[in-house]
């Protein structure tokens, strides 16, 4: 993968993650933490972000470690040492 593509994917991943997490946060405030619809939304968004991270971004960050965001660096480095 080209560096430019990796940079673009990182930017998109971080923005999508922030946007989807914002939706979850707002819905929790509106619905309540135990509302079944909120829990379903949170689970679905968590699955989407989890697959995007594990299937795409882990490879990007492995190939281009400098692109790994600081907030993910500790988790990623721990996985590398296992």
Rosetta blueprint (number, residue, H / E / L):
1 X L
2 X L
3 X H
4 X H
5 X H
6 X H
7 X H
8 X H
9 X H
10 X H
11 X H
12 X H
13 X H
14 X H
15 X H
16 X H
17 X H
18 X H
19 X H
20 X H
21 X H
22 X H
23 X H
24 X H
25 X H
26 X H
27 X H
28 X H
29 X H
30 X H
31 X H
32 X L
33 X L
34 X L
35 X L
36 X H
37 X H
38 X H
39 X H
40 X H
41 X H
42 X H
43 X H
44 X H
45 X H
46 X H
47 X H
48 X H
49 X H
50 X H
51 X H
52 X H
53 X H
54 X H
55 X H
56 X H
57 X H
58 X H
59 X H
60 X H
61 X H
62 X H
63 X H
64 X L
65 X H
66 X H
67 X H
68 X L
69 X L
70 X H
71 X H
72 X H
73 X H
74 X H
75 X H
76 X H
77 X H
78 X H
79 X H
80 X H
81 X H
82 X L
